[in-house]
Amino acid sequence: MDITAPPSKRARKSPYLDEDITGIRAILSDEFDEDIALIKAHSCQLETKQQLQAVIQELSQKLPHFQHLKRVQDRSVLICPSSELGVSQSLEQHLEQFAFSEHVLRALCQGVRVVEVPERMPRLRVQYEKTLKHWPCKFHPNHYSESLRNGSNFSSAQRTFHKRMGQLLLRLSRDVNANRPVGICVDPRQPSIVSIAGTGEVCKPHEHCCMMLVDFVARSQEGGATQTEVIFTEDSKGESTLRGIPKAYYDYLMNNEDCRDLTFGAEKSRECKEANPVQGADNLAKFGPYLCTGYDVYLLQEPCLMCSMALVHSRAKRVFFVKNSDNGALATRFQLHSVRELNHHYEVFQFTTEENEDLT
């Protein structure tokens, strides 16, 4: 009798997670992902360690460079970036203009060589370990940044919920919005779906999916400026409101058995004077909703620059997207969230799929 091994069992799928969404990765600024550039610097070799104190004391006063580096390695001392020396100018000639004492100047001009050192302080441990091959660098580990880089910032339950929202974007686009972009805004405290929006058949510049989503969130707070023929879900009595959720999306989700455990509704606006401030609480907890303050935004398409700025002005907490856009301003063409001069910053994450997994 020919006995063959039984076929291997396939892992059971979650009822709401298909194979499309495979993971989540943080979109970090280039200073996290790129190798740190090296610059050339002049260094000297001290004859004795007894010279060290006097040399470092004068260097720190007259040439206070390399704050991100350790100035000394064994008896080698960093003096200044090589770029500061003039054309055909020797190190001694350069140092003479700073009025070093004679014995320090003599020490600085012994065993001179040019070395390559990191241009800036590393942000992650993997960068720090690479800089050690060139010159000792100061490093203050940030455990949250490390967790963003290695993907451990979310708990298992949080990761499952985020991936579920990513999958809902794909389903709502396919089944409700004719494969056009869709966005979902969530209050992560519940978590509860605050608003859903999709691009219409004719998309005007101010009616991009993200812009509509922010406007529908404002509608849940008795605001909103866009004139639309969209029919919204009838509001219910209670502490939350469904005013920001179009009826077509709400009915679709409520008619799907695997979505009935979802929570819907936004916290109603309240007067700031009625707030009960809590020590250390964020603005959403203290004063109630203001646009997207404290909210998570999930988008099928990476937002353009206009939409990305709208999320800055609306004070979104985190932004997740599935697909890159040709004019995307968070990963493809630009990284708006990493611009330090902005007065608000949100974190950005991309859902990985079987299509884009190899590109990460």
Legacy VTK file of the C-alpha trace (Angstrom):
# vtk DataFile Version 3.0
C-alpha trace
ASCII
DATASET POLYDATA
POINTS 360 float
0.000 0.000 0.000
1.323 3.389 -0.996
1.207 5.618 2.051
1.795 9.319 1.422
2.146 12.067 3.955
-1.031 14.075 4.579
-1.083 17.524 3.005
0.191 20.275 5.282
-2.534 22.370 6.838
-2.745 26.017 5.867
-2.710 28.527 8.650
-6.185 29.713 9.493
-6.808 33.264 8.353
-8.359 35.920 10.506
-11.901 36.677 9.252
-10.926 40.261 8.463
-7.282 39.976 7.456
-6.541 38.739 3.956
-3.088 38.226 2.515
-2.958 41.779 1.185
-1.659 43.473 4.362
1.464 41.673 5.552
2.950 44.137 8.028
3.598 47.722 9.122
6.813 49.723 8.890
7.628 53.172 10.211
8.610 55.824 7.676
11.540 57.513 9.381
13.527 60.518 8.222
16.739 59.942 6.281
18.865 60.688 9.344
17.655 57.358 10.776
18.095 55.254 7.649
21.169 56.624 5.906
24.753 55.950 6.858
26.289 58.981 8.535
28.493 60.975 6.180
32.185 61.317 7.011
34.226 64.508 6.979
37.977 64.957 7.043
39.587 66.355 10.175
43.109 67.151 11.307
44.359 65.319 14.380
47.608 65.166 16.303
49.416 62.504 18.334
50.461 63.655 21.807
53.823 62.458 23.034
52.626 61.979 26.625
49.269 61.776 28.400
50.428 64.534 30.727
49.941 67.005 27.848
46.293 66.063 27.491
44.687 68.351 30.075
46.330 71.547 28.832
45.682 70.704 25.169
41.989 69.878 25.654
41.414 72.930 27.840
42.700 75.336 25.194
41.073 73.464 22.305
37.633 73.580 23.954
37.968 77.348 24.405
39.463 78.332 21.051
38.277 75.600 18.661
35.043 74.190 20.152
34.368 71.739 17.334
33.114 68.147 17.314
30.545 68.394 20.123
29.104 65.053 18.944
32.487 63.281 19.097
34.919 62.296 21.795
37.842 64.643 21.276
40.470 62.098 22.304
41.189 58.544 21.151
44.151 57.083 23.041
46.649 59.932 22.587
45.177 61.137 19.292
43.339 64.464 19.555
40.909 65.988 17.061
41.874 69.575 16.264
39.568 70.979 13.581
37.796 70.102 10.313
40.281 70.017 7.465
37.979 72.268 5.449
38.822 75.186 7.775
42.421 75.324 6.589
42.991 77.787 3.796
44.449 76.815 0.440
48.161 75.967 0.848
47.885 76.761 4.561
49.603 74.476 7.046
47.971 73.417 10.304
50.507 75.451 12.282
49.728 78.576 10.281
46.021 78.034 10.879
46.468 77.560 14.633
48.706 80.589 15.098
45.767 82.955 14.536
44.022 81.577 17.663
46.832 82.525 20.037
47.526 79.100 21.527
50.195 78.984 24.224
53.576 77.910 22.886
53.676 74.468 24.540
50.136 73.604 23.394
50.810 74.787 19.845
53.929 72.630 19.753
51.953 69.606 20.989
49.200 70.149 18.405
51.702 70.122 15.574
53.211 66.741 16.479
52.201 63.615 14.577
49.642 65.455 12.458
47.437 63.372 10.207
44.076 63.615 8.466
41.326 61.270 9.665
37.710 60.696 8.671
35.114 61.284 11.392
31.265 61.177 11.472
29.630 64.458 10.474
26.836 64.211 13.081
25.665 62.220 16.078
24.048 58.841 15.318
20.331 58.422 16.000
20.245 54.617 16.149
22.551 52.008 17.632
23.253 50.453 14.246
24.597 53.833 13.076
26.589 54.227 16.289
28.308 50.889 15.790
29.340 51.926 12.286
30.787 55.237 13.488
33.047 53.415 15.957
35.035 52.082 13.019
36.142 55.661 12.315
36.142 57.631 15.586
34.455 57.348 19.022
31.131 59.169 18.945
28.771 60.352 21.668
25.500 58.445 21.635
22.325 58.767 23.674
20.074 55.794 22.836
16.403 56.526 22.294
14.479 53.341 22.986
11.327 54.537 21.225
13.240 55.396 18.050
14.836 51.956 18.180
11.391 50.356 18.547
10.103 52.274 15.516
13.063 51.059 13.479
12.749 47.409 14.496
8.939 47.334 14.489
8.422 46.594 18.177
6.589 49.857 18.977
3.134 48.253 18.695
1.733 45.523 20.915
0.304 42.449 19.215
-3.256 43.720 19.722
-2.406 47.182 18.365
-0.681 45.723 15.326
-3.700 43.515 14.612
-6.057 46.496 14.817
-3.906 48.685 12.547
-3.643 45.919 9.965
-7.390 45.456 10.179
-7.912 49.132 9.334
-5.528 48.734 6.403
-7.543 45.804 5.149
-10.772 47.782 5.555
-9.342 50.489 3.299
-8.860 47.937 0.535
-12.335 46.479 1.023
-14.142 49.816 1.188
-12.339 51.019 -1.922
-13.191 47.849 -3.810
-16.766 47.282 -2.630
-18.091 50.790 -1.969
-15.995 53.404 -3.775
-15.289 51.863 -7.197
-11.566 51.267 -6.440
-10.988 54.943 -5.669
-9.019 56.170 -2.633
-10.579 55.853 0.826
-9.559 57.156 4.242
-10.544 56.264 7.802
-10.044 58.375 10.932
-9.956 56.587 14.292
-9.975 57.742 17.895
-7.365 55.291 19.289
-8.625 55.577 22.861
-11.654 53.341 22.235
-10.683 52.557 19.468
-13.602 54.009 17.503
-14.099 54.965 13.856
-14.699 58.722 13.800
-15.029 59.309 10.081
-14.703 57.691 6.656
-14.246 59.481 3.330
-13.556 58.551 -0.259
-12.613 60.330 -3.460
-15.576 61.016 -5.716
-15.883 60.144 -9.380
-14.776 63.686 -10.242
-11.993 64.781 -7.898
-11.417 68.520 -7.515
-8.112 69.658 -5.920
-9.800 70.473 -2.595
-11.699 67.183 -2.645
-8.793 64.770 -2.346
-9.653 61.873 -0.079
-7.543 63.186 2.808
-9.051 66.690 2.588
-12.555 65.236 2.609
-11.687 63.051 5.585
-10.483 66.030 7.631
-13.649 67.926 6.667
-15.856 65.005 7.717
-13.991 64.849 11.040
-14.792 68.559 11.465
-18.406 67.704 10.659
-18.439 65.325 13.626
-17.540 68.386 15.709
-20.431 70.436 14.282
-18.135 72.060 11.715
-17.101 71.218 8.166
-16.954 73.476 5.118
-17.357 71.242 2.044
-20.676 71.273 0.218
-21.412 67.620 -0.554
-24.308 65.453 -1.657
-23.047 62.607 0.542
-25.732 61.231 2.864
-24.392 60.831 6.386
-25.418 58.387 9.066
-28.243 59.608 11.245
-26.972 60.759 14.583
-27.805 58.836 17.710
-28.371 60.076 21.221
-25.518 59.507 23.596
-21.961 60.606 24.248
-20.727 59.969 20.686
-21.796 61.126 17.251
-21.920 59.421 13.832
-22.134 62.715 11.916
-18.759 62.187 10.214
-19.523 58.755 8.710
-21.263 58.534 5.309
-24.235 56.182 5.368
-22.952 54.054 2.455
-19.804 53.067 4.368
-21.604 52.635 7.678
-24.282 50.378 6.166
-21.674 48.288 4.358
-19.727 47.677 7.540
-22.811 46.994 9.657
-24.079 44.480 7.081
-20.808 42.518 7.238
-20.779 40.087 10.114
-17.008 40.306 10.559
-17.243 44.097 11.065
-20.024 44.252 13.614
-17.594 44.250 16.519
-16.171 47.574 15.337
-16.929 50.676 17.394
-18.234 53.766 15.615
-18.654 57.374 16.627
-16.716 60.478 17.642
-16.678 62.181 20.984
-18.992 65.176 20.885
-17.515 68.637 21.188
-17.494 70.143 24.630
-16.666 73.542 26.078
-13.078 73.863 27.323
-14.367 75.286 30.605
-16.064 71.961 31.284
-12.839 70.034 30.864
-11.264 68.370 33.847
-7.523 68.690 33.149
-5.465 65.676 34.162
-1.761 65.942 34.944
0.170 64.702 31.907
-2.931 64.124 29.758
-2.864 65.099 26.091
-5.054 67.819 24.581
-7.637 65.343 23.332
-8.195 63.978 26.831
-8.248 67.419 28.446
-10.333 69.488 26.069
-12.181 67.068 23.827
-11.840 66.792 20.035
-10.296 69.498 17.884
-10.131 68.346 14.270
-7.768 65.322 14.202
-5.954 66.019 17.485
-4.944 62.672 18.967
-6.552 60.732 16.109
-5.036 58.100 13.808
-5.570 58.542 10.061
-5.556 55.547 7.696
-5.281 56.211 3.944
-5.293 53.922 0.947
-2.989 56.284 -0.971
0.025 58.196 0.308
-1.122 61.836 0.619
0.191 64.624 -1.596
1.885 67.702 -0.135
-1.383 69.630 0.207
-3.078 66.757 2.038
-0.031 66.091 4.203
-0.048 69.724 5.313
-3.771 69.470 6.023
-2.951 66.644 8.440
-0.333 68.869 10.084
-2.828 71.699 10.554
-5.500 69.311 11.821
-3.042 67.892 14.397
-3.234 64.203 13.438
-1.352 61.863 15.780
-0.336 59.096 13.361
-0.799 58.513 9.628
-0.907 55.056 8.023
-1.085 54.460 4.273
-1.061 51.445 1.959
0.050 52.496 -1.506
2.739 54.956 -2.591
1.657 57.864 -4.791
3.681 59.455 -7.585
3.348 62.808 -5.806
3.388 61.396 -2.269
4.811 63.773 0.344
5.524 61.342 3.189
7.789 58.776 1.536
7.937 58.957 -2.268
8.889 62.556 -3.113
9.284 64.117 0.314
9.159 63.446 4.056
7.040 66.297 5.317
6.703 64.822 8.799
10.477 65.098 9.313
10.670 68.852 8.637
11.755 70.231 12.003
10.459 73.743 11.383
6.809 72.625 11.390
4.867 73.390 14.554
3.305 69.913 14.646
4.642 66.470 13.737
2.875 63.156 13.297
4.321 59.678 12.955
4.012 57.919 9.603
3.645 54.210 8.884
3.168 52.240 5.687
1.360 48.933 5.444
3.479 46.373 3.652
1.789 44.165 1.095
2.926 41.312 -1.104
3.412 43.950 -3.812
5.621 46.418 -1.921
7.247 44.115 0.654
10.396 43.651 -1.427
10.835 47.415 -1.726
11.179 48.024 2.024
LINES 1 361
360 0 1 2 3 4 5 6 7 8 9 10 11 12 13 14 15 16 17 18 19 20 21 22 23 24 25 26 27 28 29 30 31 32 33 34 35 36 37 38 39 40 41 42 43 44 45 46 47 48 49 50 51 52 53 54 55 56 57 58 59 60 61 62 63 64 65 66 67 68 69 70 71 72 73 74 75 76 77 78 79 80 81 82 83 84 85 86 87 88 89 90 91 92 93 94 95 96 97 98 99 100 101 102 103 104 105 106 107 108 109 110 111 112 113 114 115 116 117 118 119 120 121 122 123 124 125 126 127 128 129 130 131 132 133 134 135 136 137 138 139 140 141 142 143 144 145 146 147 148 149 150 151 152 153 154 155 156 157 158 159 160 161 162 163 164 165 166 167 168 169 170 171 172 173 174 175 176 177 178 179 180 181 182 183 184 185 186 187 188 189 190 191 192 193 194 195 196 197 198 199 200 201 202 203 204 205 206 207 208 209 210 211 212 213 214 215 216 217 218 219 220 221 222 223 224 225 226 227 228 229 230 231 232 233 234 235 236 237 238 239 240 241 242 243 244 245 246 247 248 249 250 251 252 253 254 255 256 257 258 259 260 261 262 263 264 265 266 267 268 269 270 271 272 273 274 275 276 277 278 279 280 281 282 283 284 285 286 287 288 289 290 291 292 293 294 295 296 297 298 299 300 301 302 303 304 305 306 307 308 309 310 311 312 313 314 315 316 317 318 319 320 321 322 323 324 325 326 327 328 329 330 331 332 333 334 335 336 337 338 339 340 341 342 343 344 345 346 347 348 349 350 351 352 353 354 355 356 357 358 359
